[in-house]
Amino acid sequence: MKKLTTILFLFLGSLSIFGQDFKSIVTAIEKGDMETIEPMLEELVDYCFNDDQDLLETSEFVTKLKSAIETIKPKSSEIIHDADSKSDAKYVVAKLIGESGDSYRMFVYTEGDKIIEIRINKE
């Protein structure tokens, strides 16, 4: 019985971890913390920043995302919506406010425990 309780606790705990990860993902992007983001990335990630869109390998994706964040200079972020499907796909929509006051809509799409797409567009 003790093993069953432990397994159930670990399983339920793992379900809630990813919801918390969305907050950490959005915060890491806001802060330009690529060390937190990089291990979460799939080998190929769909990148979009305004009109620049491409399917990139992890290292190139990190470089481009870092450049986009340096352009925006986020001063705050806010999660607007997050959801998951019956499969293991999940996404979050967040708002980034740049140092200049410009607002950006960010979309992060995951499958399993890997980020497969990040889109950031100026509103």
C-alpha positions as CSV (number, residue, x, y, z in Angstrom):
1,M,0.0,0.0,0.0
2,K,2.8,2.3,0.8
3,K,4.4,1.8,-2.7
4,L,1.0,2.5,-4.3
5,T,0.7,5.7,-2.4
6,T,4.2,6.8,-3.3
7,I,3.6,6.0,-7.0
8,L,0.3,7.9,-7.0
9,F,1.9,10.9,-5.3
10,L,4.7,11.0,-7.8
11,F,2.3,10.6,-10.8
12,L,0.0,13.4,-9.6
13,G,3.0,15.6,-8.8
14,S,4.4,15.1,-12.3
15,L,1.1,16.3,-13.8
16,S,1.2,19.6,-12.0
17,I,4.9,20.2,-12.7
18,F,4.4,21.2,-16.3
19,G,1.8,23.8,-15.4
20,Q,4.4,25.3,-13.2
21,D,7.0,25.0,-16.0
22,F,4.9,27.4,-18.2
23,K,5.4,30.1,-15.6
24,S,9.2,29.3,-15.5
25,I,9.4,29.1,-19.3
26,V,7.7,32.5,-19.7
27,T,9.8,34.0,-16.9
28,A,13.0,32.6,-18.4
29,I,12.2,34.0,-21.8
30,E,11.4,37.4,-20.2
31,K,14.8,37.4,-18.5
32,G,16.6,36.0,-21.5
33,D,17.7,33.0,-19.5
34,M,18.6,30.6,-22.3
35,E,20.3,28.2,-19.9
36,T,16.8,27.3,-18.5
37,I,15.2,27.2,-21.9
38,E,17.8,25.2,-23.9
39,P,17.3,21.8,-22.1
40,M,13.5,22.0,-22.7
41,L,13.9,22.4,-26.5
42,E,13.2,19.7,-29.0
43,E,16.0,19.0,-31.5
44,L,14.2,21.1,-34.2
45,V,12.1,24.0,-33.0
46,D,9.7,26.2,-34.9
47,Y,10.8,29.8,-34.4
48,C,8.8,32.9,-35.3
49,F,9.6,36.5,-34.3
50,N,7.4,38.9,-36.3
51,D,8.1,38.1,-40.0
52,D,11.2,35.9,-39.3
53,Q,10.0,32.3,-39.3
54,D,12.0,29.1,-39.6
55,L,12.4,25.5,-38.3
56,L,15.8,25.6,-36.5
57,E,18.2,23.3,-34.7
58,T,18.4,24.0,-31.0
59,S,21.7,26.0,-31.1
60,E,20.5,28.3,-33.8
61,F,17.1,28.6,-32.2
62,V,18.7,29.7,-28.9
63,T,20.8,32.4,-30.8
64,K,17.7,33.8,-32.6
65,L,15.5,33.7,-29.5
66,K,18.2,35.5,-27.5
67,S,18.4,38.2,-30.2
68,A,14.7,38.6,-30.3
69,I,14.6,39.1,-26.5
70,E,17.5,41.6,-26.7
71,T,15.4,43.5,-29.3
72,I,12.2,43.5,-27.1
73,K,14.0,44.1,-23.8
74,P,11.0,42.7,-21.8
75,K,10.3,44.4,-18.5
76,S,7.3,42.2,-17.7
77,S,5.3,39.2,-18.7
78,E,1.8,37.8,-18.1
79,I,0.3,34.5,-18.9
80,I,-3.0,35.0,-20.7
81,H,-4.0,31.4,-21.3
82,D,-2.7,27.9,-21.1
83,A,-4.3,24.6,-22.2
84,D,-3.6,21.0,-23.0
85,S,-5.1,18.5,-25.4
86,K,-6.0,14.9,-24.8
87,S,-2.6,14.0,-26.2
88,D,0.5,15.3,-24.6
89,A,0.4,18.6,-26.4
90,K,0.2,21.8,-24.3
91,Y,0.5,25.5,-25.0
92,V,0.6,28.8,-23.3
93,V,-0.2,32.3,-24.6
94,A,1.6,35.1,-22.8
95,K,2.1,38.9,-23.2
96,L,5.5,40.5,-23.0
97,I,5.8,44.2,-22.4
98,G,9.0,45.7,-23.8
99,E,11.1,48.4,-22.2
100,S,9.7,50.8,-24.9
101,G,6.1,50.0,-23.9
102,D,5.5,47.8,-27.0
103,S,3.4,44.7,-26.4
104,Y,4.2,41.3,-27.8
105,R,2.1,38.2,-27.8
106,M,4.0,35.0,-27.2
107,F,2.9,31.5,-27.9
108,V,4.8,28.4,-26.6
109,Y,3.8,25.0,-27.8
110,T,5.0,21.8,-26.2
111,E,4.7,18.1,-26.8
112,G,5.6,15.8,-23.9
113,D,8.2,17.6,-22.0
114,K,9.8,19.4,-25.0
115,I,9.2,22.9,-26.5
116,I,8.6,22.5,-30.2
117,E,7.5,26.0,-31.1
118,I,7.9,29.6,-29.8
119,R,6.2,32.5,-31.6
120,I,6.5,36.1,-30.6
121,N,4.6,38.8,-32.5
122,K,4.3,42.5,-31.9
123,E,0.7,43.4,-31.1
